[in-house]
Amino acid sequence: MASSEYDYDFFVIGGGSGGVRAARRAAALGLRVGITEEYRYGGTCVIRGCVPKKIMVYASRFSEEFEDASSFGWSVGETRFDWSALIAAKDKEIARLESIYRANLEKAGAEVLEGRAVLEGANRVRLLAQDRVVTAERILLAVGGRADAFATMPGAEHCITSNEAFHLEALPQDIAILGGGYIAVEFANIFHGLGSKVTLVMRGDKLLKGFEEDLRTELQEQMIAKGITVRTSDTFTAVTMAENGRMAVALQSGEQLIVDQAMLAVGRKPNTIDLGCDQAGVELDDKGAIRIDDYSRTTASGVFAIGDCTDRLQLTPVAIHEAMCLIDTEFMNRPTKPDLDFVPTAVFSQPELGTVGLTEAEAIKRFGDIDVFRARFKPLKHTVTGREERTLMKLVVAADGGRVVGAHVLGGDAGELAQILGICVKAELTKDAFDRTMAVHPTAAEELVTLYEPSYRIRGGQRVEG
């Protein structure tokens, strides 16, 4: 399984969730494992992604909670938000998690290194900080991705990305955000909830391309109703510094926004620039992502890649799953392909969006005839608060056999629901299984098991009501 002609049996470049999991599992098998990280262990998710973002999401929800309290008999009194206190709390938690990542690697027996590393061949890695080369029988590239800085736009250097959003010295009074994907949507809601005036600018006519159409429409309408300005079919054309440290954002429509901050949330790119892939024979696609086969093997023998530097799903649990499959395949004689069918996910917008499986449009393409079960309602809480926020739930069912192939929720705790619904859809449960499940009352989720008749059917490409 291992060869003594190399310094390491397995060397990992990148200390994010996928790289750390692979290194830990390999080290636990008794292999000589090295891992290096050029920034901080934990990667995008822990350091500048999922975890700090969710902490900020929690913080941003309190403004509405304080407003709603009086509807339930509470007198909250004057409230004040302290940005620096939030950032300090966030930083403390990130430091705690990073130390756990390091400790777990060391306990497993991996050699934990720091600094950037690049390929110098299929079995050679140069550690730049130490100016030395190490060899390894197998090398894993788990270098993740980075925010697209939109460098072709004049004045892009004045803008922040999601990276800098976690470290601003002060909460912006107003902010313009470019993008219509989940990062743009989440930060628009975060900054709005914390008290900033938010303008979201996107090239398309609707946010969250690729998600279920009904939920996209509903969420956009609810964000606008909350006070977020949404400008569709528009984009930034230039950003210049204005008076008093503010910024002037020129839009394609001809308008100009004067704001404290301009944020670019226009996607992410794989971290493969100057990685030495050409030196090792590792091919990249036209997006700069590492080409891999079903077993995470690159075009170079002995070099593998997982996570956001590939063109698979850019989700932390996916990277971890890929890592586990790789170890099973390479070191445990159990060839295992990552299973990426019906992966649940969530957008931590306000309200949240949780989803798993096929959208209605995707299901029509795959199955032809489908049944759609849909519920839109005001949750019990807001019958008291008076807020016009609505919950929307949708089940997409293959007409032949009744299998639930898509489940989509917009509303409170939709992310939590998506995890449970993910089990149901992955297990190929039928709509009959939902119907036979007793409801938990009073909950919003009970709607998922009380949708007895389809809202409409698709037959032969035509919509049939009821």
C-alpha positions as CSV (number, residue, x, y, z in Angstrom):
1,M,0.0,0.0,0.0
2,A,2.9,2.4,0.7
3,S,6.4,2.9,-0.8
4,S,9.5,3.9,1.1
5,E,11.0,5.6,-2.0
6,Y,8.9,8.7,-1.3
7,D,8.9,11.1,1.7
8,Y,5.2,10.6,2.1
9,D,2.7,8.0,1.1
10,F,0.0,10.7,0.8
11,F,0.5,14.5,0.6
12,V,-2.5,16.9,0.7
13,I,-2.3,20.5,-0.6
14,G,-5.1,22.4,1.1
15,G,-6.4,22.4,4.6
16,G,-10.1,22.8,4.0
17,S,-12.8,20.4,4.9
18,G,-12.1,17.9,2.1
19,G,-8.3,18.0,2.5
20,V,-8.4,17.6,6.2
21,R,-10.8,14.7,6.1
22,A,-8.7,12.9,3.5
23,A,-5.5,13.5,5.5
24,R,-7.1,12.4,8.8
25,R,-8.5,9.2,7.4
26,A,-5.3,8.3,5.6
27,A,-3.1,9.0,8.7
28,A,-5.5,6.9,10.8
29,L,-4.7,4.0,8.5
30,G,-1.0,4.3,9.4
31,L,0.1,6.0,6.3
32,R,2.8,8.7,6.2
33,V,0.7,11.8,5.6
34,G,1.6,15.4,5.2
35,I,-0.7,18.3,4.7
36,T,-0.1,22.0,4.1
37,E,-2.3,25.1,4.1
38,E,-1.2,28.5,2.9
39,Y,-3.8,30.5,4.9
40,R,-5.7,29.0,7.8
41,Y,-6.9,25.5,8.4
42,G,-10.6,25.1,7.9
43,G,-10.8,26.4,4.3
44,T,-13.6,28.4,2.8
45,C,-16.3,26.9,4.9
46,V,-14.9,27.5,8.3
47,I,-12.8,30.6,7.8
48,R,-14.6,32.7,5.2
49,G,-17.8,30.9,4.2
50,C,-20.5,28.8,5.7
51,V,-19.7,29.2,9.4
52,P,-19.0,32.9,9.7
53,K,-21.8,33.6,7.3
54,K,-24.3,31.6,9.4
55,I,-23.2,33.5,12.5
56,M,-23.9,36.7,10.8
57,V,-27.3,35.4,9.6
58,Y,-28.2,34.7,13.2
59,A,-27.2,38.2,14.2
60,S,-29.2,39.8,11.3
61,R,-32.5,38.1,12.3
62,F,-32.8,39.8,15.6
63,S,-34.0,43.1,14.2
64,E,-37.3,41.5,13.1
65,E,-37.4,39.4,16.3
66,F,-37.3,42.6,18.3
67,E,-40.0,44.1,16.2
68,D,-42.2,41.0,16.5
69,A,-41.8,40.7,20.3
70,S,-44.5,43.2,21.1
71,S,-47.0,41.1,19.3
72,F,-46.5,38.4,21.9
73,G,-46.6,40.7,24.9
74,W,-42.9,41.6,25.2
75,S,-41.5,45.1,25.7
76,V,-38.0,45.0,24.4
77,G,-37.1,48.6,24.8
78,E,-34.3,50.4,22.9
79,T,-32.0,48.2,20.9
80,R,-28.5,48.9,19.6
81,F,-26.3,46.8,17.3
82,D,-22.5,46.6,17.8
83,W,-20.7,45.5,14.7
84,S,-17.4,45.1,16.4
85,A,-18.9,42.8,19.0
86,L,-20.3,40.6,16.3
87,I,-17.0,40.4,14.5
88,A,-15.2,39.6,17.7
89,A,-17.6,36.8,18.5
90,K,-17.3,35.4,15.0
91,D,-13.5,35.5,15.1
92,K,-13.4,33.7,18.4
93,E,-15.5,30.9,17.1
94,I,-13.4,30.6,13.9
95,A,-10.2,30.4,15.9
96,R,-11.7,27.7,18.1
97,L,-12.7,25.6,15.0
98,E,-9.4,26.1,13.4
99,S,-7.6,24.8,16.4
100,I,-9.9,21.7,16.4
101,Y,-9.0,21.0,12.7
102,R,-5.3,21.2,13.5
103,A,-5.6,19.1,16.7
104,N,-7.6,16.4,14.9
105,L,-5.0,16.1,12.2
106,E,-2.2,15.8,14.7
107,K,-4.1,13.2,16.8
108,A,-4.5,11.1,13.6
109,G,-0.8,11.2,13.0
110,A,-0.6,13.6,10.0
111,E,2.3,16.0,9.7
112,V,0.7,19.5,9.8
113,L,2.6,22.1,7.7
114,E,2.0,25.7,6.8
115,G,2.6,27.7,3.7
116,R,1.8,27.5,0.0
117,A,2.7,24.4,-2.0
118,V,2.9,23.8,-5.7
119,L,3.4,20.8,-8.0
120,E,6.8,20.2,-9.5
121,G,5.8,16.9,-11.0
122,A,3.4,14.0,-10.6
123,N,5.1,13.0,-7.3
124,R,6.9,16.2,-6.4
125,V,5.6,19.1,-4.2
126,R,7.6,22.3,-3.6
127,L,6.9,23.9,-0.2
128,L,7.5,27.6,-1.0
129,A,7.8,28.8,2.6
130,Q,10.5,26.3,3.3
131,D,12.0,26.4,-0.1
132,R,12.2,22.6,-0.3
133,V,10.8,19.8,-2.3
134,V,9.0,16.7,-0.9
135,T,8.0,13.6,-2.7
136,A,4.8,11.6,-2.3
137,E,3.4,8.4,-3.8
138,R,0.0,10.1,-4.0
139,I,-0.9,13.8,-4.0
140,L,-4.3,15.3,-3.3
141,L,-5.2,18.7,-4.6
142,A,-7.8,20.2,-2.3
143,V,-7.1,23.8,-2.8
144,G,-10.7,25.1,-3.0
145,G,-11.9,28.2,-4.8
146,R,-11.8,32.0,-4.5
147,A,-14.3,34.8,-5.0
148,D,-14.3,36.2,-8.6
149,A,-12.9,39.7,-8.2
150,F,-14.4,40.8,-11.6
151,A,-11.0,42.4,-12.4
152,T,-12.1,43.5,-15.9
153,M,-14.4,46.1,-14.4
154,P,-12.9,49.6,-13.9
155,G,-12.6,50.2,-10.1
156,A,-13.0,46.6,-9.1
157,E,-10.1,47.1,-6.7
158,H,-12.4,49.4,-4.6
159,C,-14.9,46.7,-4.1
160,I,-15.1,43.9,-1.5
161,T,-16.0,40.3,-2.0
162,S,-17.4,37.9,0.6
163,N,-13.9,37.5,2.0
164,E,-13.6,41.1,3.1
165,A,-17.3,41.3,4.2
166,F,-16.3,39.3,7.3
167,H,-13.6,41.8,8.3
168,L,-15.1,45.2,7.7
169,E,-14.2,47.8,10.3
170,A,-17.7,49.1,10.4
171,L,-21.2,48.2,9.3
172,P,-21.8,50.1,6.0
173,Q,-24.7,52.6,6.1
174,D,-25.5,51.5,2.6
175,I,-24.1,48.9,0.3
176,A,-24.6,47.9,-3.4
177,I,-24.1,44.2,-4.1
178,L,-23.6,42.8,-7.6
179,G,-24.9,39.3,-8.1
180,G,-28.0,37.2,-8.1
181,G,-26.7,33.9,-6.7
182,Y,-26.8,32.5,-3.2
183,I,-23.8,34.5,-1.9
184,A,-25.3,37.8,-3.1
185,V,-28.7,36.9,-1.7
186,E,-27.5,35.8,1.7
187,F,-25.3,38.9,2.2
188,A,-28.1,41.2,1.0
189,N,-30.3,39.8,3.7
190,I,-27.5,39.9,6.3
191,F,-26.7,43.6,5.8
192,H,-30.3,44.5,5.6
193,G,-31.1,42.8,8.8
194,L,-28.2,44.5,10.6
195,G,-29.4,47.9,9.5
196,S,-27.7,48.7,6.2
197,K,-29.6,50.1,3.2
198,V,-29.1,47.4,0.5
199,T,-29.3,47.6,-3.3
200,L,-28.9,44.2,-5.0
201,V,-28.0,44.5,-8.7
202,M,-28.1,41.5,-11.0
203,R,-27.9,40.8,-14.7
204,G,-30.8,38.4,-14.8
205,D,-34.5,39.1,-14.2
206,K,-34.7,36.9,-11.2
207,L,-32.3,35.8,-8.4
208,L,-31.1,32.2,-7.7
209,K,-30.9,30.9,-11.2
210,G,-31.2,27.1,-11.2
211,F,-33.4,26.9,-8.2
212,E,-37.2,26.1,-8.3
213,E,-38.9,28.8,-10.2
214,D,-41.8,29.4,-7.7
215,L,-39.4,29.8,-4.8
216,R,-37.2,32.2,-6.8
217,T,-40.2,34.4,-7.5
218,E,-41.5,34.3,-3.9
219,L,-38.2,35.0,-2.3
220,Q,-37.5,38.0,-4.6
221,E,-40.9,39.5,-3.8
222,Q,-40.4,39.0,-0.1
223,M,-36.9,40.6,-0.1
224,I,-38.3,43.6,-1.9
225,A,-41.2,43.8,0.6
226,K,-38.7,43.8,3.4
227,G,-37.1,46.9,2.0
228,I,-34.2,45.5,-0.1
229,T,-33.9,47.3,-3.5
230,V,-33.5,44.8,-6.3
231,R,-32.4,46.0,-9.7
232,T,-32.8,43.4,-12.4
233,S,-31.3,43.3,-15.9
234,D,-28.5,45.6,-14.8
235,T,-24.9,45.5,-13.7
236,F,-22.0,47.5,-12.4
237,T,-19.9,49.2,-15.1
238,A,-17.4,51.1,-13.0
239,V,-16.7,52.0,-9.4
240,T,-14.9,55.2,-8.4
241,M,-14.1,56.8,-5.1
242,A,-16.4,59.7,-4.1
243,E,-16.3,62.2,-1.3
244,N,-15.9,61.3,2.3
245,G,-14.6,57.8,1.5
246,R,-17.8,56.8,-0.2
247,M,-18.1,55.1,-3.6
248,A,-19.9,55.9,-6.8
249,V,-21.2,52.8,-8.5
250,A,-22.1,53.4,-12.2
251,L,-24.8,51.0,-13.6
252,Q,-25.3,49.9,-17.1
253,S,-28.8,51.4,-16.9
254,G,-27.1,54.8,-16.7
255,E,-27.9,55.3,-13.0
256,Q,-25.4,55.9,-10.2
257,L,-25.4,54.7,-6.7
258,I,-23.5,56.5,-3.9
259,V,-22.7,53.9,-1.1
260,D,-20.3,53.1,1.7
261,Q,-19.4,49.8,0.2
262,A,-19.7,48.0,-3.1
263,M,-19.6,44.2,-3.0
264,L,-18.9,41.7,-5.8
265,A,-20.7,38.4,-5.5
266,V,-20.5,37.2,-9.1
267,G,-19.3,33.7,-8.6
268,R,-16.2,31.8,-7.6
269,K,-13.2,30.4,-9.4
270,P,-11.0,27.3,-8.7
271,N,-7.7,28.1,-6.9
272,T,-5.5,26.6,-9.7
273,I,-3.5,29.7,-10.8
274,D,0.2,29.0,-10.5
275,L,-0.4,25.7,-8.8
276,G,2.0,23.9,-11.1
277,C,-0.6,21.7,-12.7
278,D,1.2,22.0,-16.1
279,Q,4.4,20.7,-14.5
280,A,2.7,17.6,-13.3
281,G,0.5,16.9,-16.4
282,V,-2.7,17.9,-14.6
283,E,-5.2,19.2,-17.1
284,L,-7.6,22.0,-16.4
285,D,-10.9,22.8,-18.1
286,D,-11.8,26.1,-19.7
287,K,-12.9,27.4,-16.3
288,G,-9.6,26.6,-14.7
289,A,-11.1,23.6,-12.8
290,I,-9.1,20.4,-12.5
291,R,-10.3,17.6,-14.8
292,I,-11.1,14.4,-12.8
293,D,-12.7,11.1,-13.5
294,D,-15.4,9.4,-11.4
295,Y,-12.8,8.4,-8.8
296,S,-11.3,11.9,-8.4
297,R,-8.2,10.9,-10.5
298,T,-6.6,13.7,-12.5
299,T,-4.9,13.3,-15.8
300,A,-1.6,12.8,-14.0
301,S,-0.9,9.4,-12.4
302,G,-0.9,9.6,-8.6
303,V,-2.5,13.0,-8.5
304,F,-6.1,13.5,-7.3
305,A,-8.4,16.4,-6.8
306,I,-11.6,17.0,-4.7
307,G,-13.7,19.9,-3.7
308,D,-14.1,23.4,-5.2
309,C,-11.0,23.2,-7.4
310,T,-12.9,20.7,-9.5
311,D,-16.1,21.2,-11.5
312,R,-18.3,19.1,-9.2
313,L,-20.8,20.6,-6.7
314,Q,-19.2,23.4,-4.6
315,L,-20.5,22.3,-1.2
316,T,-18.6,21.4,1.9
317,P,-20.3,18.1,2.6
318,V,-19.6,17.1,-1.0
319,A,-15.9,17.7,-0.6
320,I,-15.9,15.6,2.6
321,H,-17.8,12.8,0.9
322,E,-15.3,12.9,-2.0
323,A,-12.5,12.6,0.4
324,M,-14.0,9.6,2.1
325,C,-14.6,7.9,-1.3
326,L,-11.0,8.6,-2.4
327,I,-9.6,7.0,0.7
328,D,-11.8,4.0,0.3
329,T,-10.8,3.6,-3.3
330,E,-7.0,4.2,-3.0
331,F,-6.2,2.7,0.4
332,M,-8.9,0.3,1.4
333,N,-9.5,-1.6,-1.9
334,R,-13.1,-0.4,-2.0
335,P,-13.5,1.5,-5.3
336,T,-16.2,4.1,-4.6
337,K,-17.6,6.8,-6.8
338,P,-18.9,9.9,-5.1
339,D,-22.7,9.8,-5.1
340,L,-23.9,13.3,-6.1
341,D,-27.5,12.5,-7.0
342,F,-30.1,14.3,-5.0
343,V,-27.9,16.5,-2.8
344,P,-29.8,18.7,-0.4
345,T,-28.8,22.3,0.0
346,A,-30.0,25.5,1.6
347,V,-29.8,29.2,0.9
348,F,-29.7,31.1,4.2
349,S,-31.8,34.0,2.9
350,Q,-34.6,35.5,4.9
351,P,-36.8,33.5,4.7
352,E,-34.6,30.5,4.2
353,L,-34.7,28.3,1.1
354,G,-34.2,24.6,1.3
355,T,-34.2,22.2,-1.6
356,V,-33.4,18.7,-2.7
357,G,-33.8,16.9,-6.0
358,L,-35.3,18.1,-9.3
359,T,-37.0,21.3,-10.0
360,E,-40.3,21.1,-11.8
361,A,-38.6,22.0,-15.1
362,E,-35.9,19.4,-14.6
363,A,-38.5,16.7,-13.7
364,I,-40.5,17.4,-16.8
365,K,-37.4,16.8,-18.9
366,R,-36.5,13.6,-17.1
367,F,-39.9,12.0,-16.5
368,G,-42.3,13.8,-18.9
369,D,-45.5,13.5,-16.8
370,I,-45.4,14.8,-13.3
371,D,-47.7,15.8,-10.4
372,V,-47.0,19.0,-8.5
373,F,-48.1,19.5,-4.9
374,R,-47.9,23.1,-3.7
375,A,-48.8,25.0,-0.6
376,R,-48.4,28.7,0.1
377,F,-49.5,30.0,3.5
378,K,-48.9,32.5,6.3
379,P,-47.1,30.6,9.1
380,L,-48.8,30.7,12.5
381,K,-46.3,33.1,14.0
382,H,-47.1,35.8,11.5
383,T,-50.8,35.5,12.0
384,V,-50.0,37.2,15.3
385,T,-47.2,39.5,14.1
386,G,-49.1,40.7,11.1
387,R,-46.1,40.3,8.8
388,E,-47.0,39.4,5.2
389,E,-44.2,36.8,5.0
390,R,-45.4,33.6,3.4
391,T,-44.1,30.0,3.5
392,L,-44.0,28.1,0.2
393,M,-43.7,24.3,-0.1
394,K,-43.6,22.2,-3.2
395,L,-43.3,18.5,-3.9
396,V,-42.5,17.3,-7.4
397,V,-43.7,13.8,-8.1
398,A,-43.1,11.4,-11.0
399,A,-46.5,10.4,-12.3
400,D,-45.4,6.9,-13.2
401,G,-44.9,5.3,-9.8
402,G,-45.5,8.3,-7.6
403,R,-41.8,8.8,-6.5
404,V,-41.1,12.2,-5.0
405,V,-38.2,13.5,-7.1
406,G,-38.0,17.1,-5.8
407,A,-38.9,18.8,-2.5
408,H,-38.5,22.6,-2.2
409,V,-39.3,24.8,0.8
410,L,-39.2,28.6,1.4
411,G,-39.8,29.6,5.0
412,G,-38.6,29.3,8.5
413,D,-35.9,26.6,9.1
414,A,-36.1,25.5,5.5
415,G,-32.4,24.4,5.7
416,E,-33.3,22.0,8.5
417,L,-36.2,20.6,6.6
418,A,-34.0,20.2,3.5
419,Q,-31.8,17.8,5.4
420,I,-34.7,15.5,6.4
421,L,-36.4,15.8,3.0
422,G,-33.0,14.9,1.5
423,I,-33.3,11.5,3.2
424,C,-36.8,11.0,1.9
425,V,-35.9,11.9,-1.7
426,K,-32.7,9.9,-1.6
427,A,-34.5,6.9,-0.3
428,E,-36.9,7.2,-3.3
429,L,-40.0,7.4,-1.2
430,T,-43.3,7.8,-3.0
431,K,-45.9,10.4,-2.4
432,D,-48.0,7.6,-0.7
433,A,-45.3,7.4,2.0
434,F,-45.7,11.1,2.7
435,D,-49.5,10.7,2.8
436,R,-49.3,7.8,5.2
437,T,-47.1,9.8,7.6
438,M,-48.9,11.4,10.5
439,A,-48.7,15.2,10.7
440,V,-47.0,17.0,13.6
441,H,-49.4,19.8,14.6
442,P,-49.1,22.7,14.7
443,T,-46.0,23.0,12.4
444,A,-45.4,24.4,9.0
445,A,-43.8,21.1,8.0
446,E,-47.1,19.3,8.4
447,E,-48.1,20.7,5.0
448,L,-45.7,18.3,3.5
449,V,-47.8,15.3,4.6
450,T,-51.2,16.8,4.1
451,L,-51.0,17.7,0.4
452,Y,-53.3,14.9,-0.7
453,E,-54.3,16.2,-4.1
454,P,-52.0,17.7,-6.7
455,S,-52.2,21.4,-7.3
456,Y,-51.7,20.6,-11.0
457,R,-50.4,17.9,-13.3
458,I,-48.1,18.0,-16.3
459,R,-49.3,15.7,-19.0
460,G,-47.7,15.6,-22.5
461,G,-46.0,18.9,-21.8
462,Q,-49.3,20.6,-20.9
463,R,-50.4,21.8,-17.5
464,V,-53.7,20.3,-16.2
465,E,-55.1,22.1,-13.2
466,G,-56.2,20.2,-10.1
